[in-house]
Amino acid sequence: MTDGVALGLASARELAEGLVQAGGGQVRCVLLYGSHLHGTKPNRYSAYDFIVLVDDYRAFYSALKNSGHMRGSVRLMSTMAYILPPNVIAYSPVEDTDKVAKCHVVTRNHLGRALGPRPKDHYLLGRMVQRMAFIWVASDEDRQWVETVMTGAIDRVLTWMAPYLTEPVDADGLGRRILEVCYQGEFRPEATDRHQHTYEAQADHFLQVLSPVLSDAERHGLMVVEEGRYRLTSPPSAWEALRWRWHFMRSKLRMGIRTLKHTLTFEEWLPYIVRKAERHSGKKIKLTWLERRFPLLFLWPRGITFLLSRPKKDVRQ
């Protein structure tokens, strides 16, 4: 573990402990993923990416409100939690508002569905097949439950990846393809090659978890080995291929709608997304008064232009 990763984990644990205290006993588990876990040179404005498992949405948001860590309506936040879960919120210590945790808040029921056999989209699944670190858990039972659903999700990756495996792959190739497909299923401000850098930062994780998946597929006759690579014994049916391609198209549509929801749940979302876009594009973004004052009305042309003109290579690399 590098010094940067160790420092990131220590800071993440401090943030998680503060969130748990503010959450009034509703938090069951906090997982860290992303640049602070990988040590891929996050800057001082890079948020800590959390998956936060809670018992009850309303009780959790009520506790945040009462502790002074949320300004919005508890009723609105609780209602939004059931519309394209999870809610994404920002948490910062009162004494250090520059340190931000981007928290994906979800209950057991919603997390189990998102990582189950028939997910409605890949928003959580595309993140939780990546490397995760437990930085706070309420009990061993909570840890075991989360580990079980994550393991189940990884064991099922060939189900939804089969239509995209047109050539033989090894664990490395499968991991790269997974991230490529998942990234294409979202609207993202990063460079178009971002999935490659994300994979390389956690290649050892994918090799560890995907090698058994391929071996099990061979053992069950679903794949055969050819020169060290695995090939599907038979291509997916036209219906299965159509089903999963439609799934990712729907997932991208849901991501667009979910982005609108984030503007209601993620406090100070506009400065956050502007800083993120600046980091990955290497360009300073200056918003007009109308864009700052009425972003949902006037920011669309700039946002669409930015997505269409994203660089092919991440300038931070």
C-alpha positions in Angstrom: 0.0 0.0 0.0 1.4 3.4 -1.0 1.6 6.4 1.3 -1.0 8.1 -0.8 -3.5 5.2 -0.5 -2.9 4.9 3.2 -3.5 8.6 3.7 -6.6 8.4 1.6 -8.0 5.5 3.7 -7.3 7.3 6.9 -9.1 10.4 5.7 -12.0 8.2 4.4 -12.4 6.5 7.8 -12.5 9.9 9.5 -15.2 11.0 7.1 -17.1 7.8 7.5 -17.1 8.0 11.3 -18.4 11.5 11.1 -21.2 10.4 8.7 -22.1 7.5 11.0 -22.4 9.7 14.0 -24.5 12.2 12.0 -26.7 9.4 10.7 -28.2 8.6 14.1 -27.5 4.9 14.2 -29.0 4.2 10.8 -25.7 3.4 8.9 -24.9 -0.3 8.7 -21.8 -0.1 6.4 -19.6 2.4 4.5 -17.6 1.2 1.5 -14.9 3.3 -0.3 -14.1 3.0 -4.0 -12.6 5.3 -6.7 -9.5 7.4 -6.9 -8.8 7.8 -3.2 -8.8 4.0 -2.9 -6.7 3.4 -6.0 -4.3 6.3 -5.3 -4.7 7.7 -8.9 -3.6 11.2 -7.9 -6.8 12.7 -6.7 -6.5 16.4 -6.0 -7.8 18.4 -3.0 -11.2 18.8 -4.6 -11.7 15.1 -5.4 -14.6 13.7 -3.5 -14.4 10.4 -1.6 -16.7 7.9 -3.2 -18.8 6.1 -0.7 -21.5 3.4 -0.8 -23.5 3.9 2.3 -25.9 1.1 3.5 -28.6 2.4 5.8 -31.6 0.8 7.7 -34.2 3.4 6.8 -34.1 6.4 4.5 -36.4 8.7 6.4 -34.7 8.1 9.8 -31.3 8.6 8.2 -32.2 11.9 6.5 -34.0 13.1 9.6 -30.8 12.4 11.6 -28.7 14.3 9.1 -31.1 17.2 9.2 -31.1 17.3 13.0 -27.3 17.2 13.2 -27.0 20.1 10.8 -25.5 18.1 7.9 -28.4 18.5 5.5 -30.3 21.6 4.5 -33.0 20.0 2.3 -36.4 18.6 3.1 -36.5 15.2 4.8 -39.7 14.3 3.0 -38.2 15.2 -0.4 -35.0 13.2 0.2 -37.0 10.2 1.4 -39.3 10.3 -1.6 -36.3 10.7 -4.0 -34.7 7.6 -2.4 -37.3 5.5 -4.1 -37.0 7.1 -7.5 -34.0 5.6 -9.3 -32.1 4.6 -6.1 -29.7 5.4 -4.8 -29.8 9.0 -3.7 -26.4 10.7 -4.1 -25.6 13.2 -1.3 -22.7 15.2 -0.3 -21.3 14.9 3.3 -18.6 17.2 4.7 -17.5 17.8 8.3 -18.7 21.1 9.6 -15.1 22.1 10.4 -13.7 21.1 7.0 -16.2 21.7 4.1 -13.4 21.2 1.5 -13.3 17.5 2.4 -16.4 16.0 0.6 -17.8 12.5 0.6 -20.0 11.6 -2.4 -22.3 9.2 -0.8 -24.6 6.7 -2.6 -27.2 6.0 0.1 -29.1 2.7 -0.3 -31.0 0.2 1.8 -30.5 -3.6 1.8 -33.6 -4.1 -0.3 -32.4 -1.7 -3.0 -28.8 -2.8 -3.0 -29.9 -6.5 -3.2 -32.0 -5.7 -6.3 -29.2 -3.6 -7.9 -26.7 -6.4 -7.6 -29.2 -9.2 -8.2 -29.9 -11.4 -11.3 -32.2 -8.8 -13.0 -30.9 -5.3 -12.2 -32.9 -2.4 -13.6 -29.7 -0.6 -14.6 -25.9 -0.8 -14.0 -25.4 2.3 -11.9 -24.5 0.5 -8.7 -23.4 -2.8 -10.4 -20.9 -1.1 -12.6 -19.3 0.4 -9.5 -19.4 -2.5 -7.1 -17.8 -5.0 -9.4 -14.7 -2.8 -8.9 -12.4 -2.8 -5.9 -14.2 -1.9 -2.7 -12.8 -1.3 0.8 -14.9 -1.6 4.0 -14.0 1.5 6.0 -16.8 1.1 8.6 -19.2 -1.7 9.4 -21.8 -1.9 12.2 -21.4 -5.7 12.6 -19.8 -8.8 11.1 -23.3 -9.8 9.9 -23.5 -6.6 7.9 -20.1 -7.2 6.3 -21.0 -10.8 5.5 -24.2 -9.7 3.8 -22.6 -7.1 1.7 -19.7 -9.4 0.7 -22.3 -12.1 -0.3 -24.3 -9.8 -2.6 -21.1 -8.4 -4.2 -19.7 -11.9 -4.8 -23.0 -12.9 -6.4 -22.8 -9.9 -8.7 -19.3 -10.8 -9.8 -20.3 -14.5 -10.3 -23.0 -13.4 -12.7 -20.9 -11.0 -14.9 -20.9 -13.5 -17.9 -24.7 -13.4 -18.0 -24.7 -9.8 -19.1 -21.3 -9.6 -20.7 -21.9 -12.6 -23.1 -23.2 -10.4 -26.0 -20.1 -8.3 -25.8 -17.6 -11.2 -25.8 -17.1 -11.6 -29.5 -13.5 -12.8 -29.1 -11.7 -15.0 -26.6 -10.7 -13.3 -23.4 -8.6 -13.9 -20.3 -9.4 -12.3 -16.9 -7.5 -9.1 -18.0 -9.5 -8.8 -21.2 -12.8 -9.5 -19.5 -12.1 -6.8 -16.8 -11.3 -4.2 -19.5 -14.4 -5.1 -21.5 -16.6 -4.9 -18.4 -15.5 -1.3 -17.6 -15.7 -0.3 -21.2 -19.3 -1.5 -21.5 -20.4 -0.1 -18.1 -18.8 3.3 -18.9 -20.6 3.4 -22.3 -23.8 2.9 -20.4 -23.5 6.3 -18.6 -23.1 10.0 -19.5 -19.7 10.9 -18.0 -17.6 14.0 -18.1 -14.2 12.2 -18.2 -12.2 11.5 -21.3 -13.3 8.6 -23.5 -10.4 6.5 -22.4 -11.1 6.9 -18.7 -12.3 3.3 -18.4 -8.8 2.1 -19.4 -7.1 4.1 -16.6 -9.7 3.0 -14.1 -9.0 -0.6 -15.0 -5.2 -0.3 -14.9 -5.5 1.2 -11.4 -7.2 -2.0 -10.1 -6.0 -4.7 -12.6 -5.0 -7.0 -9.8 -8.5 -6.9 -8.3 -10.1 -7.9 -11.6 -7.5 -10.7 -12.1 -8.3 -12.0 -8.7 -12.0 -12.0 -8.9 -12.5 -12.8 -12.6 -10.1 -15.7 -13.0 -12.4 -18.0 -10.9 -15.4 -16.8 -12.9 -13.8 -18.0 -16.2 -12.6 -21.2 -14.6 -16.1 -22.0 -13.3 -17.6 -21.2 -16.7 -15.2 -23.7 -18.3 -16.0 -26.3 -15.7 -19.7 -26.0 -16.4 -19.2 -26.2 -20.2 -20.1 -22.5 -20.9 -16.6 -21.7 -22.1 -13.6 -23.5 -23.7 -9.9 -22.6 -23.4 -8.0 -21.7 -26.5 -4.4 -20.7 -26.1 -4.9 -19.4 -22.6 -8.0 -17.5 -23.4 -11.7 -18.4 -22.9 -14.3 -18.5 -25.6 -18.0 -19.0 -25.2 -19.1 -22.5 -26.3 -22.0 -20.9 -28.1 -23.0 -17.3 -28.7 -26.0 -15.9 -26.7 -29.3 -16.2 -28.5 -30.5 -13.2 -30.5 -33.1 -12.5 -27.8 -30.5 -12.5 -25.0 -28.2 -10.3 -27.0 -31.1 -7.9 -27.7 -32.2 -8.0 -24.1 -28.8 -6.9 -22.7 -28.1 -4.3 -25.3 -31.5 -2.8 -24.6 -30.7 -3.0 -20.9 -27.6 -0.8 -21.4 -29.5 1.6 -23.6 -32.2 1.9 -20.8 -29.4 2.2 -18.2 -28.0 5.2 -20.1 -31.5 6.8 -20.2 -32.0 6.2 -16.5 -28.6 7.7 -15.9 -29.7 10.9 -17.6 -32.8 11.1 -15.5 -30.8 10.2 -12.4 -28.5 13.2 -13.1 -31.5 15.5 -12.8 -32.3 13.8 -9.5 -28.8 14.5 -8.3 -29.5 18.2 -8.6 -32.1 17.8 -5.9 -30.2 15.5 -3.5 -26.5 16.6 -3.9 -26.0 20.0 -2.3 -23.6 22.3 -4.1 -23.8 20.0 -7.1 -22.9 22.7 -9.7 -19.5 23.6 -8.3 -18.7 19.9 -7.8 -19.5 19.0 -11.4 -17.6 22.0 -12.8 -14.5 21.1 -10.8 -14.8 17.5 -12.0 -15.1 18.6 -15.6 -12.1 21.0 -15.2 -9.9 18.3 -13.7 -10.6 15.8 -16.5 -10.5 18.3 -19.4 -7.6 20.5 -18.2 -9.7 23.5 -19.2 -11.0 26.3 -17.0 -14.8 26.6 -17.1 -16.4 30.0 -16.5 -20.1 29.9 -16.2 -22.3 32.9 -17.1 -24.6 34.5 -14.6 -27.6 32.8 -16.1 -25.9 29.4 -16.0 -25.0 29.8 -12.4 -28.4 31.2 -11.4 -30.6 28.9 -13.5 -28.4 25.9 -14.4 -31.3 23.5 -15.2 -32.5 26.0 -17.8 -29.4 27.5 -19.3 -26.6 24.9 -18.7 -27.8 22.3 -21.2 -26.1 23.7 -24.3 -22.7 23.9 -22.6 -23.2 20.4 -21.0 -24.1 18.8 -24.4 -21.2 20.5 -26.1 -18.8 19.4 -23.4 -19.9 15.7 -23.6 -19.6 15.7 -27.4 -16.1 17.3 -27.3 -14.6 15.2 -24.6 -10.9 14.5 -25.1 -9.9 11.0 -26.1 -7.2 10.9 -23.4 -7.5 12.0 -19.8 -5.3 15.0 -19.3 -4.6 13.9 -15.7 -2.8 10.8 -16.8 
